[in-house]
Amino acid sequence: MEKDGSLLDDYILSLLERPRPKICFLPTASGDADHYVVRFYRRFSPACEASHVSLFRRDQGTGGVEDDLAAHLLSQDLIYVGGGNMVSMLGAWRAHGLDSILRRAWRRGIVMCGPSAGSLCWFAEALSAFHGAPRAVRGLSLLPYSNCVHYDAEPARREEYHRAVADGMTAGFAVEDGVGLHFRGTKLERVVSSRPGGRAFLVQKKDGRISEACLDAEYLGAAPPAGERPPLAQALPLAGAAVAA
Amino acid sequence: MRAPGPVALEERTIFAMGGGGFTMEPANPLLDDYVLSLAQAKEPKILFLPTASGDTTPQINAFKARFSGRTCIAEHLSLFRLRETRVPLAELVAQQDILYVGGGSMRNLLAIWRAHELDAMLVGAWERGTVLAGLSAGAMCWFEWGVTRSSGPPEPIEGLGLLGGSLTVHADGEPERLPVWLAHLRDGSLPGGWALDDGVGLLFRGRSLDRVVSSRPGAEAQRVDAIAGELLRRRIKPDLLGSRATDPLGGFDEAVEEMRRVHRLRRGTGGRRS
């Protein structure tokens, strides 16, 4: 749904077996930003039964799902969590009971995905740099690892993540923008990318030292013609789409 | 910067509006000017918290439009949008003279504050004498209880409890809250409290109601208590801001300054501000 992210969206849709899958968007981490919701429908409503849940406009009946959140979410084929602030998102989710609904949805085999905060939230721990020094924050713990996104986009991220893991954060995955981690159960099955050369890294502490192993991502598009560079400069950050089926 | 330690209870200030201010009254600055007048600083630092709306752009723009031309240093705090500045939250909150909380979902507001540990920071700010102001969800949050539509139909919700009793808002603009509130008062599941029309604000010094003001003629507050299952309703006629007959502010800067001086003298705290 992000710019330059349509290959990842296509990949996610390819995981769904139904012809017109049910897909629900949770834009909580953006504060239910209208433009994000519009972008979601523009991208997904042609091929899917698309819906969204707004936790901020539940009194206004603005087209989001109003009634039984659990029944609606548990009937989906895919739950797509938007980017933004993970701590705010988890706070709002807990207040509406969404954290436990999402755990149930995952156990039922519903595909869960999302960029940025929509990736971090599935892991046990995440590196969050927001209003202060970067710190470890707890996620939903469906995946027993840590996660760090925008690994190439923000220069200090690598050092911060290494330090966090050295200081005791769970070992985990650092992901460049445009790269997605596809998990089945808790096992990493594939690393895919909407950009040629996209990478992810497994970062862990070994014998008291930080080791960083590069995981080359499979480029999801056709190889670009020789001499032509991919339009990286115009790309909006899309990072770490965690996919668990 | 505020005084580092707690101030006396009667110097702790909360201004709770049933509706009104820059998000609801773009052409009427009376309540917002009153909020500024509550700070002791000549040029108060005011921080807007649009959390309850999900930090919507219209709320943030309305805040800037209202306060950017006034004698204050106005900033907003987004808990959703990443920003370049990495000022720790506690530091940002401690620097303010006024914290102004916008309307929206009270359930989300409190949950998100808790997730960022901002609830404790706000209580600390109140104890240090920072003025806490807000409308709708941003007004009810300071009380023991409010009535929210965060999940659709109106229902009681627990607030931070700095002020005793319950508050319900938009008594004239969203009348469906009022019967829910009254039913809970009657059966004793909510403590007595106030219902505020849009445009009406309650000023608390410590935990005592000090003044009731309004930006609109005809707007009212009411205090309701249940006594043995019967509701005792008392109407309170607010002081209409901006009319010189009832209000020393009169909407003029000189009058604002005069009032601040009087407040400082009366409470003997003239030297507290840096």
Interface residues (C-beta under 8 A of the other chain):
Chain A: A29 S30 G31 D32 A33 L55 F56 R58 D59 E66 G84 N85 V87 S88 L90 G91 A92 R94 A95 H96 A129 F130 H131 G132 A133
Chain B: T51 A52 S53 G54 D55 T56 L79 F80 R81 L82 R86 V87 P88 L89 L92 G104 S105 R107 N108 L110 A111 I112 W113 R114 A115 H116 R149 S150 S151 G152
